[in-house]
């Protein structure tokens, strides 16, 4: 996508709408218990929390300090698992237009691929989320957009005081969250 130091994108640069398929690549935590998922996330440097759908099941969840002992107390509470975004912020591409969502992802990839692996979650396609890391927590950043047809979209960077659903079924689709490219907070992505 980089040509002579600038970025050039054409419609041919993006996959067709069906290419964001729901197929797993072996790193989706399907078949694992919530406890197993949370232990793996903790081992990979993420702070897991139990969710019901997308809703945290803990009081004061924003200040959760996860440890193996804490995860044992939670056992398998909650069907879904999320992660705090204090030190692992998330670029949340909350856009329902396939091509526009792909364009934002392509720009993010161009900016991020030189500094590490790009980890992408799909929940309700074509929306997607890209995981980041920070040493200095910050509050959520949000930009609202309006398409020519009047449809509202937004791009957010979830930060301190936010969370992202990682594993379980999306409440709108009833399908498991999908992690692309063989990387997720649960699977090995080193």
C-alpha positions as CSV (number, residue, x, y, z in Angstrom):
1,X,0.0,0.0,0.0
2,X,3.0,2.3,0.4
3,X,4.1,3.9,-2.9
4,X,7.0,6.3,-2.9
5,X,6.5,7.2,0.8
6,X,2.8,7.9,0.4
7,X,-0.2,5.6,0.7
8,X,-2.3,4.7,-2.3
9,X,-5.5,2.7,-1.8
10,X,-7.9,1.5,-4.5
11,X,-11.0,-0.6,-4.2
12,X,-8.9,-3.5,-5.4
13,X,-6.7,-3.1,-2.3
14,X,-9.5,-4.6,-0.1
15,X,-11.0,-8.0,0.2
16,X,-14.6,-8.6,-0.9
17,X,-17.2,-8.4,1.9
18,X,-17.3,-12.2,2.3
19,X,-13.5,-12.3,3.0
20,X,-13.9,-11.3,6.6
21,X,-15.5,-14.7,7.2
22,X,-16.3,-16.2,10.5
23,X,-13.9,-19.0,10.0
24,X,-11.5,-19.6,12.9
25,X,-7.8,-20.1,12.5
26,X,-7.2,-22.2,15.6
27,X,-6.6,-19.2,18.0
28,X,-10.2,-18.4,18.8
29,X,-10.9,-19.7,22.3
30,X,-13.8,-21.9,21.2
31,X,-14.0,-25.0,23.4
32,X,-12.1,-23.5,26.3
33,X,-13.7,-22.8,29.6
34,X,-13.9,-19.1,30.8
35,X,-11.3,-20.0,33.5
36,X,-8.9,-21.5,30.9
37,X,-9.3,-18.4,28.7
38,X,-8.7,-16.0,31.5
39,X,-5.6,-17.9,32.7
40,X,-4.1,-17.8,29.1
41,X,-4.9,-14.1,28.9
42,X,-3.2,-13.4,32.2
43,X,-0.2,-15.3,31.1
44,X,-0.1,-13.2,27.9
45,X,-0.1,-9.9,29.8
46,X,-3.8,-9.0,29.6
47,X,-6.2,-8.3,32.4
48,X,-9.3,-10.5,32.0
49,X,-12.7,-9.8,33.4
50,X,-15.9,-11.9,33.3
51,X,-18.7,-10.6,31.1
52,X,-22.4,-11.3,30.5
53,X,-22.5,-10.5,26.8
54,X,-20.5,-7.3,26.7
55,X,-21.4,-6.2,30.3
56,X,-18.9,-6.6,33.1
57,X,-20.1,-8.9,35.9
58,X,-18.0,-7.3,38.6
59,X,-18.6,-4.2,40.7
60,X,-15.8,-1.7,40.3
61,X,-14.5,-3.8,37.3
62,X,-12.4,-0.8,36.0
63,X,-10.0,-1.4,38.9
64,X,-9.7,-5.1,38.7
65,X,-6.3,-6.5,39.6
66,X,-6.3,-10.0,38.1
67,X,-4.1,-12.8,39.5
68,X,-4.3,-16.6,39.4
69,X,-5.9,-16.5,42.8
70,X,-8.5,-14.0,41.7
71,X,-9.3,-16.1,38.6
72,X,-9.7,-19.2,40.7
73,X,-12.3,-17.3,42.8
74,X,-14.2,-16.3,39.7
75,X,-14.0,-19.9,38.4
76,X,-16.2,-20.0,35.3
77,X,-18.5,-17.0,36.3
78,X,-20.0,-15.4,33.2
79,X,-20.3,-16.9,29.7
80,X,-17.9,-14.3,28.1
81,X,-14.6,-12.8,28.9
82,X,-13.3,-9.3,28.4
83,X,-10.1,-7.4,29.0
84,X,-9.3,-4.1,30.6
85,X,-7.9,-1.6,28.1
86,X,-5.9,0.5,30.6
87,X,-2.5,-0.8,29.3
88,X,-3.9,-2.6,26.2
89,X,-5.9,0.1,24.5
90,X,-8.0,-0.9,21.5
91,X,-8.7,0.9,18.2
92,X,-12.4,0.2,17.9
93,X,-13.5,0.5,14.3
94,X,-17.3,0.8,14.9
95,X,-18.1,1.2,11.2
96,X,-20.8,-0.8,9.4
97,X,-19.7,0.1,5.9
98,X,-17.4,-2.8,4.8
99,X,-15.1,-0.7,2.5
100,X,-14.8,2.1,5.0
101,X,-14.0,-0.3,7.9
102,X,-11.3,-2.0,5.6
103,X,-9.8,1.4,4.8
104,X,-9.5,2.3,8.5
105,X,-7.9,-1.1,9.2
106,X,-5.5,-0.7,6.2
107,X,-4.4,2.7,7.5
108,X,-3.9,1.3,11.1
109,X,-1.9,-1.6,9.7
110,X,0.3,0.7,7.8
111,X,1.0,2.7,10.9
112,X,1.4,-0.3,13.3
113,X,3.0,-3.2,11.3
114,X,6.5,-1.7,11.8
115,X,6.2,-1.7,15.6
116,X,4.6,-5.1,16.2
117,X,2.1,-7.7,15.3
118,X,-1.4,-6.4,14.4
119,X,-4.1,-8.3,16.4
120,X,-7.6,-7.9,15.1
121,X,-10.9,-9.1,16.5
122,X,-14.2,-9.3,14.6
123,X,-17.4,-9.3,16.6
124,X,-20.3,-7.9,14.4
125,X,-18.8,-7.7,10.9
126,X,-17.6,-5.5,9.4
127,X,-16.8,-3.8,12.7
128,X,-13.4,-4.7,14.1
129,X,-11.0,-4.0,16.9
130,X,-7.2,-3.7,16.8
131,X,-5.3,-4.3,20.0
132,X,-2.5,-1.8,21.1
133,X,-0.2,-1.4,24.1
134,X,0.8,1.6,26.1
135,X,3.0,2.3,29.2
136,X,1.0,5.5,30.0
137,X,-2.8,4.9,30.4
138,X,-5.2,7.5,28.8
139,X,-8.9,8.1,28.6
140,X,-11.1,7.0,25.7
141,X,-10.8,8.9,22.5
142,X,-13.8,9.1,20.2
143,X,-14.5,10.4,16.7
144,X,-18.0,10.3,15.3
145,X,-18.5,10.2,11.6
146,X,-21.5,10.6,9.3
147,X,-21.7,8.8,6.0
148,X,-23.1,10.5,2.9
149,X,-26.3,8.5,3.4
150,X,-26.6,9.9,7.0
151,X,-25.6,6.7,8.7
152,X,-23.6,7.4,12.0
153,X,-20.3,5.6,12.5
154,X,-17.5,6.1,15.0
155,X,-13.9,5.3,15.6
156,X,-12.7,5.0,19.2
157,X,-9.6,4.2,21.1
158,X,-10.7,2.5,24.2
159,X,-8.4,3.3,27.1
160,X,-8.4,3.6,30.9
161,X,-11.8,2.7,32.3
162,X,-12.9,0.7,29.3
163,X,-13.0,-2.9,28.3
164,X,-13.3,-5.1,25.2
165,X,-15.1,-8.4,24.9
166,X,-12.5,-11.0,23.9
167,X,-14.1,-14.5,24.1
168,X,-17.6,-16.0,24.1
169,X,-20.5,-15.2,21.8
170,X,-21.3,-11.8,20.5
171,X,-24.7,-10.8,21.9
172,X,-26.1,-9.6,18.5
173,X,-24.8,-12.4,16.2
174,X,-24.8,-15.3,18.7
175,X,-21.5,-16.3,17.1
176,X,-18.1,-16.5,18.8
177,X,-15.7,-13.5,18.5
178,X,-13.2,-14.2,15.8
179,X,-9.5,-13.3,16.0
180,X,-7.8,-13.0,12.6
181,X,-4.3,-14.0,11.5
182,X,-3.6,-16.6,14.2
183,X,-3.3,-14.1,17.0
184,X,-5.5,-13.3,20.1
185,X,-5.1,-12.4,23.7
186,X,-5.7,-16.1,24.4
187,X,-3.5,-17.7,21.8
188,X,0.2,-17.6,21.3
189,X,1.1,-14.5,19.2
190,X,4.7,-14.1,19.9
